Amino acid sequence: MQSDLIDEPELLASLIKDGALDLVGEPIVCRVEVDLKGWVKELAGGGEWEVLDEQEDDLATTFTMHNGHSNAEVTLYQTGHAMVDIDGAALFNGNLAEQGGRWTQLTYFNALNGERITLN
């Protein structure tokens, strides 16, 4: 999954023209990559999970997953929040960047020129 903080070229151009971005410095885009199968396997205590469906809107991407008789729904919000529900039980509800552990990787880019940014 990819999450762009500013993904509308017209909005970005307008913010640059108005000088609004000068207040916060360089605009940054954060891409979050998640190993969904590994993460859900760890949360569920095992199993080989398969992604059945993916639905995306302006706020989030929701994945429907299956393992034998178990079903999972994973929702990854553009804000970095995530929710994992397995067979009606909420197993995760929090900030993916802070609590996603080894199953997530964050990469940052300069929104103006696309160059990768390394944060210390």
Buried (B, 14 or more C-beta within 10 A) or exposed (E): BEBEEBEEEEEBEEBBEEEEBEEEEEBBBBBBEBBBBEBBBBBBEEBEBEBEEEEEEEEBBBBBBBBEEEBBBBBBBBEBBBBBBBEEEEBBEEEBBEEBEEBBEBBBBEBBEEEEEEEE
